[in-house]
């Protein structure tokens, strides 16, 4: 890479008392380093002789007669450079060098010397010529140093200014080349290009017309605030230039994207226009033009910088086009593999892309690329777009479907248009399971409620029957009609009591099965069902101590209901996700720890811990949590924890509730450990519960 330190060192050396030979060595070192060559020589012309002042690798003689240079190939190239006053580039291998670059050192159309570099890899480019041009200017300074100090000093300042400017321009080009690979959008690319061009050429308007990816793109960068006429004039100039380059003559109105480059600059009207073609693969694909409010003549270096930058744009446009196509293809492949349905639409709601999952989910209404997406089910798309929360949607026809829908806005990127991405998640199975669990819970609640009512009604009937019987016994002299009425009351009361007994028997689901249950295996079998019940952002953890078996005597269906009720409460308490923890531990209560477990009698227990990291409960809520029909949720029955408490009691267990706001909730249940000699309460192995 070209470096400023060597230039600074040479300039300082020129103004010092250093010899011409030492100066030529510094110039040669800079020329070889900048062009990444291996060999080189620097010489000056005096009286039809070429005198070599400095060289590396000793491939050149110390002196040549110019008239005799044509006797060998390498010397012939030096003669041509002197005669034609033009640089000679030989990128093919010669008998002496793998490549060769000879640059004539000129002053006022007169060749004063030569700078030669050779060897190394690759090919010499126009940028290498620019480097040698600067070192040739420095060599001229060195040659004339001793002739006229005043003139040299003045010339030195001019050359230093040029070198400073050229160095700055090269640094700008290098910095731009480093940033371009990190740009992945057309807008970002042209914003970067206009900004770097403006650092060297202070234009008022810049425009780029290019056709890539089969579509026309027109970008205009502007500085200051211009009236509408100036902008129209510049746009008309772009329109005329596209015809001049024999490009398509379609209107660019409505295709222009404007980029603000410098708001502070003040100017009026337009006076000067300059344009250069954009060549991609040797074909003109567009052009770049700049406009000035004043009459401007760009110098040789500014024109060269403009040309170099436009060439850089052409190369970068080709790279960016390939990159964007690759990204679009890769993104499409990723979207196709996603388990959720994805639909991408533009601002006109026209479908740009969708994956097979979206097509499957919306199989009831065919979706096609290019068509306008108006509804999802019976809901208009406009009502869904832009909402921050997840939209839940139920579709009943032609089949029942539950969807969760999320949307996000897309800035113009590889899809070339601004638009929306719609994510569809089919949660039909999850919703149906939740509905099933809720139905089962409600049936259990209805059974409990029916049992409670039946008990109360049975007590009332007993009072009626006993009272009627007491009246008959205590009043033997009642008339026959009164006795008949009282007997009818007793008879109908007994019939009602029999009906209540049947209702009570139904509410108890007849029999509750009690058998040996190994809780760890039971929970592991339930784990899959729980994972399907919880959303993906809830982690399920099962913990236990070193014990290998956790056996109790219980009813599997009631225990399943217990865990599902607690899981349902935890799910509602963790809308943003969290942890659901199931823990098992053996506990022995004896005289040593009875004070810590005052509610338990001595014996062995299985401690079951059900914990979540949800929103928790305050003291007031915790106080009423086990009461039937108490709930903090609008649509809840309020019987979840109440039913759990009842099931724990039916298993002769104890239940504790621990919770704090924002600290989650922990339910600890102590169930008697299974004993092989335990006697069941009836020979059939079943027990009635009311």
PyMOL commands that set and color helices and strands:
alter all, ss='L'
color gray80, all
select helices_A, chain A and resi 4-14+20-35+66-71+73-84+126-144+149-180+186-200+228-244+300-337+356-361+381-383+428-474+480-507+519-533+556-573+619-624+640-650
alter helices_A, ss='H'
color red, helices_A
select strands_A, chain A and resi 39-46+49-56+63-65+88-90+100-107+110-118+205-212+215-223+256-262+272-280+283-292+341-346+351-354+375-376+379-380+391-395+401-410+419-426+512-513+515-518+538-544+551-554+578-589+603-612+654-659+665-672+686-687
alter strands_A, ss='S'
color yellow, strands_A
deselect
rebuild
show_as cartoon
